[in-house]
Amino acid sequence: MPTLNWIGKEAVVNHHNQVPFRTLDKKYTFGGDESENKIIHGDNLEALKALLPEYEGRIKFIYIDPPYNTGASPEDGGWKYYDNVDSPRIRKWLGQVVGKEAEDLSRHDKWLCMMYPRLILLQKLLSEDGAIFISIDDNELANLKTICDEIFGAGNYCGIWHWYRSATPPALSKKIKKNLEYVLCYEKSKTPEYYRGVKKESKSNDPITKKQNNISELYFAPKTLHFKTEKANWKIGTYGTAKYPNELLDDLEVENFVNKNGVRFRNRFTWSQSYLEEQLKQETRIDCSKDLVISYKKKEYENEIPRNLIDKEVSVDTTEEAGKILTNIFGKEDVFTFPKHPSLIEYLLQFREDKNAIILDSFAGSGTTAHAVLNLNKQDEGNRKFILVEMEDFAEDLTAERVKKVIKGYNAKKEVELYSKKLQIKNIKDWSSYNDEIEEIKKEHKNDYVEFTKEVEYNTLKLKGTTNGITEGTGGSFSYYELGEPIFNEDGYLNESVGTEKLREYVWYTETRVPYVGLSYNGSRQNEPKNGCHTVTALRYLLGNHNGTAYYFYYEPDRITTLSHNTLNIVCEKAETYVIYADQCVIDDEWLAANNIIFKKIPRDIRNF
């Protein structure tokens, strides 16, 4: 497999091992007393390392939108933080990690040095049935693909989606306008049953029921379509297949229908749109001998493999629409440059159909991922959890503030589509007649909307009305965290100021690589065996039992602990093997070995005593 080499690679390949474990200090919870959703302010490399004790192997879905390394600074129209990975923070980090070689790094070298250790930690956090999605453009697409092949495994590569990000992209390069961005995807384990595909939407060919046309809003839709024929033998429900039976949309009914030759029509028909619209103006019951479309949909669809283009055809909006959402939420324009639309994340989340999934975004930006998760939970009563990490200073005022407003609701303008007409060569000549129709609609609804917008989108003429209203909150909650102190001091001793519970969590994780579960309020522990200890006192030093080994952390903040025959009563759990941490041990090695006990010294500075 081809590998990529760059200046500084040797220094960062294993750098994640040197990143200190830090605590996560909760500052507040919004929307409730406790929350499993997290927004973390701090360097995302250190934050990802801090998440390992609780979340290694548990994250089902990761979405990240890292800097694209375009070379543009904020002064030159780039992002609010240096998109060319040349911020003072990154320069300092590169100097510490890479050393003097950092002076010779190109911007691509710097970007790769920044990304590599973060991707290593993200891979560790992914569950076996998890997947990572990475937004990127063509500046680093090739480099990203190569290092992801190395980190996640080329065999776990899923593909690249092309997102139609903008209908009016800026001419940043002065040579080409970029309508597309890319979403790169890797699975943790290439196992077919983990792949869900996307839910296939049923499509109607009946403009009465298609949202795009909104005929029913303009006039009134018929409740019955009646076809004049004495020889009718077409019946509802007699088409489709046994596995996928078809049904009529909405409350329309069809009274038996054959064509003029007495032959039963199949699933597709032709019609005259202008004729039906004229009839709709006049009556609620259509009586005609012309061929009309009979709309239907399948009751069930199997999930289908998604195409590699993400656009409005799959109900995913552009970055311009995402900007409008932020303008509504904050009541001002230019809140965040080039935000992602929640519909993009919602669409990708379909690939992992799990209403209880944990979703991680370590380049959180404006908080789009949390917005998408909250939207989905409201739609399908899911219990998905999100974890956002944002290193910039706007983490609370922008990222967390947006999530607060989404949870509780906010004042917002809302666009409603009032008219839609597909423009083709044969009807473009009748443009003026469409304007007449539009003006009539505007007059009819002049008191319902504060403004009207007429536009042509995807060869379709549309009229939209704008209202001032309130966007209902999604509900939910989150806790806001700051990165805390490191678990170890610079001299290699435990930083005891972080507290006993954080030390217990760290020791358990380093021994087992599984999440630590602390004491509950009633003194019980989720990972406590049924025949184990039954009091809070007895559980004081027990961390838990994992794969037949019981782990004990015999630690007291204000005194030295000694493992002796007299203190072995801390062992209240029968196991095959015992690992006991203490400051010192006075039991001889032969006795310990004979009783399957492994002593480990707590690395703290006992000179303090």
ZISULLIN-V246016 format. One record per residue. RES is the residue in three letters. SS is DSSP state (H for helix, E for strand, L for the rest). PHI is phi as a letter, one per 30 degrees, with the letter a starting at -180 (999 if undefined). PSI is psi in radians with two decimals (NA if undefined). Layout:
<<RES | SS | PHI | PSI> <RES | SS | PHI | PSI>>
This chain:
<<MET | L | 999 | 2.27> <PRO | L | d | 2.48> <THR | L | b | 2.80> <LEU | L | c | 2.31> <ASN | L | c | 2.50> <TRP | L | a | 2.86> <ILE | L | d | 2.18> <GLY | L | j | -0.10> <LYS | H | d | -0.77> <GLU | H | e | -0.56> <ALA | H | d | -0.40> <VAL | H | c | -0.21> <VAL | L | e | -0.72> <ASN | L | c | 0.31> <HIS | H | d | -0.48> <HIS | H | e | -0.46> <ASN | H | d | -0.45> <GLN | H | d | -0.23> <VAL | L | d | 2.20> <PRO | L | d | 2.56> <PHE | L | d | 2.22> <ARG | E | c | 2.77> <THR | E | d | 2.80> <LEU | E | c | 2.00> <ASP | E | c | 1.98> <LYS | E | d | 2.25> <LYS | E | c | -0.69> <TYR | E | a | 2.89> <THR | E | b | 2.31> <PHE | E | c | 2.27> <GLY | L | j | 0.10> <GLY | L | l | 3.13> <ASP | L | d | -0.67> <GLU | L | b | 2.70> <SER | L | a | 2.47> <GLU | L | d | -0.19> <ASN | L | d | 2.47> <LYS | E | b | 2.41> <ILE | E | b | 2.13> <ILE | E | c | 2.21> <HIS | E | c | 2.11> <GLY | L | l | 2.97> <ASP | L | e | 2.24> <ASN | H | d | -0.39> <LEU | H | d | -0.82> <GLU | H | d | -0.58> <ALA | H | d | -0.72> <LEU | H | d | -0.68> <LYS | H | d | -0.66> <ALA | H | d | -0.44> <LEU | H | d | -0.34> <LEU | H | e | -0.81> <PRO | H | e | -0.56> <GLU | H | c | -0.49> <TYR | H | b | 0.04> <GLU | L | e | 2.23> <GLY | L | i | 0.26> <ARG | L | c | -0.19> <ILE | E | d | 2.08> <LYS | E | d | -0.55> <PHE | E | b | 2.18> <ILE | E | c | 2.27> <TYR | E | b | 2.25> <ILE | E | b | 2.58> <ASP | L | b | 1.29> <PRO | L | d | 2.96> <PRO | L | e | 2.43> <TYR | L | d | -0.11> <ASN | L | h | 0.85> <THR | L | d | -0.32> <GLY | L | j | -0.03> <ALA | L | c | 2.34> <SER | L | d | 2.93> <PRO | H | e | -0.62> <GLU | H | d | -0.44> <ASP | H | c | 0.30> <GLY | L | j | 0.21> <GLY | L | d | -2.89> <TRP | L | d | 3.01> <LYS | L | d | -0.49> <TYR | L | c | 2.77> <TYR | L | d | 1.90> <ASP | L | d | -0.25> <ASN | L | c | 0.32> <VAL | L | h | 0.85> <ASP | L | b | 0.49> <SER | L | d | 2.77> <PRO | H | e | -0.63> <ARG | H | d | -0.79> <ILE | H | d | -0.67> <ARG | H | d | -0.72> <LYS | H | d | -0.77> <TRP | H | d | -0.77> <LEU | H | d | -0.68> <GLY | H | d | -0.65> <GLN | H | d | -0.67> <VAL | H | d | -0.83> <VAL | L | d | -0.54> <GLY | H | i | -2.66> <LYS | H | d | -0.44> <GLU | H | e | -0.42> <ALA | H | d | -0.44> <GLU | H | d | -0.42> <ASP | H | c | 0.05> <LEU | L | d | 2.41> <SER | L | d | 2.99> <ARG | H | d | -0.49> <HIS | H | d | -0.68> <ASP | H | e | -0.79> <LYS | H | d | -0.74> <TRP | H | d | -0.76> <LEU | H | d | -0.68> <CYS | H | d | -0.63> <MET | H | d | -0.76> <MET | H | d | -0.66> <TYR | H | e | -0.96> <PRO | H | d | -0.50> <ARG | H | d | -0.71> <LEU | H | d | -0.62> <ILE | H | e | -0.83> <LEU | H | d | -0.63> <LEU | H | d | -0.68> <GLN | H | d | -0.67> <LYS | H | d | -0.56> <LEU | H | d | -0.42> <LEU | E | d | 2.45> <SER | E | d | 2.89> <GLU | E | d | -0.48> <ASP | E | c | 0.42> <GLY | E | c | 2.96> <ALA | E | b | 2.66> <ILE | E | c | 2.39> <PHE | E | b | 2.25> <ILE | E | b | 2.09> <SER | E | d | 2.45> <ILE | E | a | 2.82> <ASP | L | c | -2.94> <ASP | L | d | -0.08> <ASN | L | d | -0.68> <GLU | L | b | 0.22> <LEU | H | e | -0.85> <ALA | H | d | -0.76> <ASN | H | d | -0.73> <LEU | H | d | -0.76> <LYS | H | e | -0.72> <THR | H | d | -0.78> <ILE | H | d | -0.49> <CYS | H | d | -0.63> <ASP | H | e | -0.67> <GLU | H | d | -0.70> <ILE | H | d | -0.79> <PHE | H | c | -0.29> <GLY | H | j | 2.19> <ALA | H | e | -0.55> <GLY | H | d | -0.27> <ASN | H | c | 0.14> <TYR | E | d | 2.24> <CYS | E | c | -0.83> <GLY | E | l | -3.06> <ILE | E | b | 2.19> <TRP | E | c | 2.55> <HIS | E | c | 2.00> <TRP | E | c | 2.17> <TYR | E | d | 1.53> <ARG | L | d | -0.47> <SER | L | a | 2.37> <ALA | L | d | -0.36> <THR | L | b | 1.19> <PRO | L | d | 2.66> <PRO | L | d | 2.68> <ALA | L | c | 1.16> <LEU | L | d | -0.68> <SER | L | d | -0.14> <LYS | L | i | 0.10> <LYS | L | b | -0.55> <ILE | L | a | 2.45> <LYS | L | c | 2.27> <LYS | L | c | 1.83> <ASN | L | d | -0.42> <LEU | E | c | 2.54> <GLU | E | b | 3.04> <TYR | E | b | 2.60> <VAL | E | b | 1.93> <LEU | E | c | 2.38> <CYS | E | b | 2.35> <TYR | E | b | 2.51> <GLU | E | c | 2.73> <LYS | L | d | -0.70> <SER | L | b | 2.19> <LYS | L | d | 1.35> <THR | L | c | 2.10> <PRO | H | e | -0.68> <GLU | H | d | -0.25> <TYR | H | d | -0.34> <TYR | L | d | 2.19> <ARG | L | c | -0.40> <GLY | L | i | -2.83> <VAL | E | b | 2.64> <LYS | L | d | 2.23> <LYS | L | d | 2.25> <GLU | L | d | 2.38> <SER | L | d | 2.43> <LYS | L | c | 2.40> <SER | L | c | 2.52> <ASN | L | c | 0.39> <ASP | L | c | 1.90> <PRO | L | d | -0.31> <ILE | L | d | -0.65> <THR | L | c | -0.15> <LYS | L | d | 2.31> <LYS | L | d | -0.53> <GLN | L | d | -0.55> <ASN | L | c | -0.58> <ASN | L | h | 0.66> <ILE | H | e | -0.65> <SER | H | d | -0.42> <GLU | H | d | -0.52> <LEU | H | d | -0.79> <TYR | L | b | -2.38> <PHE | L | b | 2.37> <ALA | L | d | 2.50> <PRO | L | d | 2.55> <LYS | L | d | -0.38> <THR | E | b | 2.36> <LEU | E | c | 2.07> <HIS | E | c | 2.24> <PHE | E | c | 2.20> <LYS | L | d | 1.91> <THR | L | a | 2.41> <GLU | L | d | -0.35> <LYS | L | c | 0.59> <ALA | L | d | 2.28> <ASN | L | b | 0.20> <TRP | L | d | 2.26> <LYS | L | b | 2.56> <ILE | L | d | 2.36> <GLY | L | i | 0.02> <THR | L | c | 0.14> <TYR | L | b | 3.10> <GLY | E | i | -2.80> <THR | L | b | 2.93> <ALA | L | d | -0.63> <LYS | L | d | -0.67> <TYR | L | b | 1.32> <PRO | E | d | 2.54> <ASN | E | c | 2.69> <GLU | E | b | 2.69> <LEU | L | d | 2.62> <LEU | L | d | 2.64> <ASP | L | h | -2.43> <ASP | L | c | 0.39> <LEU | L | d | 2.54> <GLU | E | b | 2.61> <VAL | E | b | 2.17> <GLU | L | c | 2.28> <ASN | L | f | 2.36> <PHE | L | b | 2.23> <VAL | E | b | 2.91> <ASN | L | d | -3.11> <LYS | L | d | -0.32> <ASN | L | c | 0.09> <GLY | L | i | 0.19> <VAL | L | c | 2.29> <ARG | E | d | 2.30> <PHE | L | d | 2.61> <ARG | L | d | -2.74> <ASN | L | d | -0.41> <ARG | L | c | 2.47> <PHE | L | b | 2.90> <THR | L | c | 2.80> <TRP | L | a | 3.03> <SER | L | c | 1.92> <GLN | H | d | -0.75> <SER | H | d | -0.62> <TYR | H | d | -0.83> <LEU | H | d | -0.71> <GLU | H | d | -0.68> <GLU | H | d | -0.70> <GLN | H | d | -0.65> <LEU | H | d | -0.48> <LYS | H | d | -0.40> <GLN | H | c | -0.57> <GLU | L | a | 2.85> <THR | L | c | -0.19> <ARG | E | b | 2.05> <ILE | E | d | 2.23> <ASP | E | b | 1.85> <CYS | E | a | 2.79> <SER | L | c | 0.09> <LYS | L | d | 2.82> <ASP | L | d | 2.14> <LEU | L | c | 2.80> <VAL | L | d | 2.33> <ILE | L | c | 2.02> <SER | L | d | 2.54> <TYR | L | a | 2.86> <LYS | E | b | 2.76> <LYS | E | d | 2.50> <LYS | L | d | -0.58> <GLU | L | b | 2.53> <TYR | L | b | 2.44> <GLU | L | d | 2.59> <ASN | L | e | 2.49> <GLU | E | c | 2.75> <ILE | L | d | 2.21> <PRO | L | d | 2.57> <ARG | L | d | 2.89> <ASN | L | d | 0.17> <LEU | E | c | 2.21> <ILE | E | c | 1.97> <ASP | L | a | -2.81> <LYS | H | d | -0.31> <GLU | H | d | -0.46> <VAL | H | c | 0.43> <SER | L | i | 0.62> <VAL | L | c | 2.21> <ASP | L | c | 3.05> <THR | L | c | 3.04> <THR | H | d | -0.48> <GLU | H | d | -0.75> <GLU | H | d | -0.61> <ALA | H | d | -0.66> <GLY | H | d | -0.64> <LYS | H | d | -0.66> <ILE | H | d | -0.80> <LEU | H | d | -0.66> <THR | H | d | -0.73> <ASN | H | d | -0.75> <ILE | H | d | -0.77> <PHE | H | c | -0.12> <GLY | L | i | 0.38> <LYS | L | a | 2.80> <GLU | L | c | 2.93> <ASP | L | h | 0.78> <VAL | L | d | -0.71> <PHE | L | a | 2.42> <THR | L | d | 2.29> <PHE | L | h | 0.95> <PRO | L | d | 2.73> <LYS | L | d | 2.66> <HIS | L | d | 2.42> <PRO | H | e | -0.55> <SER | H | d | -0.48> <LEU | H | d | -0.83> <ILE | H | d | -0.68> <GLU | H | d | -0.72> <TYR | H | d | -0.81> <LEU | H | d | -0.60> <LEU | H | d | -0.38> <GLN | L | d | -0.46> <PHE | L | d | -0.37> <ARG | L | b | 1.57> <GLU | L | d | 1.42> <ASP | L | b | 1.92> <LYS | L | d | -0.12> <ASN | L | c | 0.26> <ALA | L | d | 2.66> <ILE | E | c | 2.22> <ILE | E | c | 2.28> <LEU | E | c | 2.37> <ASP | E | b | 1.90> <SER | L | c | 0.06> <PHE | L | b | 1.20> <ALA | L | d | -0.56> <GLY | L | h | -2.14> <SER | L | d | 0.03> <GLY | L | i | 0.41> <THR | H | e | -0.69> <THR | H | d | -0.76> <ALA | H | d | -0.72> <HIS | H | e | -0.79> <ALA | H | d | -0.75> <VAL | H | d | -0.77> <LEU | H | d | -0.69> <ASN | H | e | -0.86> <LEU | H | d | -0.73> <ASN | H | d | -0.66> <LYS | H | d | -0.67> <GLN | H | d | -0.77> <ASP | H | c | 0.26> <GLU | L | h | 0.64> <GLY | L | d | 3.00> <ASN | L | b | 0.72> <ARG | L | d | 2.56> <LYS | E | c | 2.52> <PHE | E | c | 2.61> <ILE | E | b | 2.08> <LEU | E | c | 2.48> <VAL | E | b | 2.22> <GLU | E | b | 2.19> <MET | L | d | -0.37> <GLU | L | d | 2.89> <ASP | H | d | -0.23> <PHE | H | d | 0.18> <ALA | H | e | -0.68> <GLU | H | c | -0.76> <ASP | H | d | -0.44> <LEU | H | c | -1.07> <THR | H | d | -1.01> <ALA | H | d | -0.61> <GLU | H | d | -0.69> <ARG | H | d | -0.78> <VAL | H | d | -0.66> <LYS | H | e | -0.81> <LYS | H | d | -0.64> <VAL | H | d | -0.68> <ILE | H | d | -0.79> <LYS | H | c | -0.19> <GLY | E | j | 2.81> <TYR | E | a | 2.73> <ASN | E | d | 2.38> <ALA | E | a | 2.60> <LYS | E | d | 2.53> <LYS | E | b | 2.29> <GLU | E | c | 2.32> <VAL | E | b | 2.24> <GLU | E | d | 2.12> <LEU | E | c | -0.38> <TYR | E | a | 2.50> <SER | E | b | 2.26> <LYS | E | b | 2.09> <LYS | E | d | 2.22> <LEU | L | c | 2.15> <GLN | L | b | 2.97> <ILE | H | e | -0.68> <LYS | H | d | -0.36> <ASN | H | c | -0.01> <ILE | H | d | -0.54> <LYS | L | d | -0.42> <ASP | L | c | 0.46> <TRP | H | e | -0.72> <SER | H | d | -0.60> <SER | H | d | -0.58> <TYR | H | d | -0.66> <ASN | H | d | -0.65> <ASP | H | d | -0.75> <GLU | H | d | -0.74> <ILE | H | d | -0.73> <GLU | H | d | -0.63> <GLU | H | d | -0.74> <ILE | H | d | -0.71> <LYS | H | d | -0.70> <LYS | H | d | -0.74> <GLU | H | d | -0.58> <HIS | L | c | 0.37> <LYS | L | d | -0.46> <ASN | L | c | -0.09> <ASP | L | c | -0.37> <TYR | L | b | 2.55> <VAL | L | d | -0.39> <GLU | E | a | 2.77> <PHE | E | b | 2.55> <THR | E | b | 2.23> <LYS | E | c | 2.26> <GLU | E | a | 2.79> <VAL | E | c | 2.12> <GLU | E | b | 2.18> <TYR | L | h | 0.82> <ASN | L | i | 0.44> <THR | E | b | 2.22> <LEU | E | d | 2.22> <LYS | E | b | 2.57> <LEU | E | c | 2.23> <LYS | E | b | 2.46> <GLY | E | c | 2.48> <THR | E | c | 2.29> <THR | E | c | 2.72> <ASN | E | c | 2.11> <GLY | E | a | -2.87> <ILE | E | c | 2.25> <THR | E | d | 2.09> <GLU | E | d | 2.45> <GLY | L | d | 2.67> <THR | L | d | -0.32> <GLY | L | i | 3.03> <GLY | L | j | -3.03> <SER | L | a | 2.95> <PHE | E | a | 2.79> <SER | E | c | 2.45> <TYR | E | c | 2.28> <TYR | E | b | 2.63> <GLU | E | c | 2.58> <LEU | E | d | 2.28> <GLY | E | c | -2.71> <GLU | E | d | 2.73> <PRO | E | d | 2.66> <ILE | L | d | -0.58> <PHE | E | c | 2.50> <ASN | L | d | 3.00> <GLU | L | d | -0.45> <ASP | L | d | 0.03> <GLY | L | j | -0.04> <TYR | L | d | 2.72> <LEU | E | e | 2.40> <ASN | L | d | 1.63> <GLU | H | d | -0.21> <SER | H | d | -0.23> <VAL | H | d | -0.28> <GLY | L | j | 2.65> <THR | H | d | -0.75> <GLU | H | d | -0.65> <LYS | H | d | -0.63> <LEU | H | d | -0.73> <ARG | H | d | -0.76> <GLU | H | e | -0.77> <TYR | H | d | -0.79> <VAL | H | d | -0.79> <TRP | H | e | -0.78> <TYR | H | d | -0.77> <THR | H | d | -0.48> <GLU | H | d | -0.66> <THR | H | c | -0.43> <ARG | L | i | 0.50> <VAL | L | b | 2.75> <PRO | L | d | 2.51> <TYR | L | d | 2.39> <VAL | L | c | 1.97> <GLY | L | d | -3.05> <LEU | L | d | 2.46> <SER | L | d | 3.11> <TYR | L | d | -0.44> <ASN | L | c | 0.17> <GLY | L | i | -0.05> <SER | L | d | 2.91> <ARG | L | b | 2.40> <GLN | L | d | -0.62> <ASN | L | c | 0.35> <GLU | L | d | 2.20> <PRO | L | d | 2.69> <LYS | L | d | -0.51> <ASN | L | c | 0.36> <GLY | L | c | -2.66> <CYS | L | d | 2.73> <HIS | L | b | 0.13> <THR | L | b | 2.72> <VAL | L | d | -0.66> <THR | L | d | -0.80> <ALA | H | d | -0.53> <LEU | H | d | -0.01> <ARG | H | e | -0.67> <TYR | L | c | -0.16> <LEU | E | d | 2.19> <LEU | E | d | -0.67> <GLY | E | l | 3.12> <ASN | E | c | 2.22> <HIS | E | b | 2.09> <ASN | L | h | 0.74> <GLY | L | i | 0.01> <THR | E | c | 2.26> <ALA | E | c | 2.32> <TYR | E | c | 2.31> <TYR | E | b | 2.38> <PHE | E | c | 1.57> <TYR | L | d | 1.53> <TYR | L | b | 2.39> <GLU | E | b | 2.26> <PRO | L | d | -0.56> <ASP | L | c | 0.24> <ARG | E | a | 2.77> <ILE | L | d | 2.38> <THR | L | c | 2.47> <THR | E | b | 2.19> <LEU | E | d | 2.02> <SER | L | b | 3.08> <HIS | L | d | -0.56> <ASN | L | d | -0.48> <THR | L | c | 0.07> <LEU | H | d | -0.13> <ASN | H | d | -0.09> <ILE | H | d | -0.35> <VAL | L | d | 1.89> <CYS | L | c | 0.27> <GLU | L | b | 2.10> <LYS | L | d | 2.24> <ALA | L | b | 2.96> <GLU | L | d | -0.67> <THR | E | b | 2.67> <TYR | E | b | 2.28> <VAL | E | c | 2.09> <ILE | E | b | 2.13> <TYR | E | c | 2.34> <ALA | E | a | 3.00> <ASP | L | d | -0.60> <GLN | E | a | 2.88> <CYS | E | b | 2.34> <VAL | L | c | 0.21> <ILE | L | c | 2.39> <ASP | L | d | 2.69> <ASP | H | d | -0.64> <GLU | H | d | -0.74> <TRP | H | d | -0.74> <LEU | H | e | -0.80> <ALA | H | d | -0.69> <ALA | H | d | -0.46> <ASN | L | c | 0.29> <ASN | L | h | 0.72> <ILE | E | c | 2.27> <ILE | E | c | 2.09> <PHE | E | c | 2.37> <LYS | E | b | 2.33> <LYS | E | d | 2.32> <ILE | L | d | 2.17> <PRO | L | d | 1.30> <ARG | L | b | 2.78> <ASP | L | d | 1.74> <ILE | H | d | -0.08> <ARG | H | d | -0.36> <ASN | H | d | -0.26> <PHE | L | c | NA>>
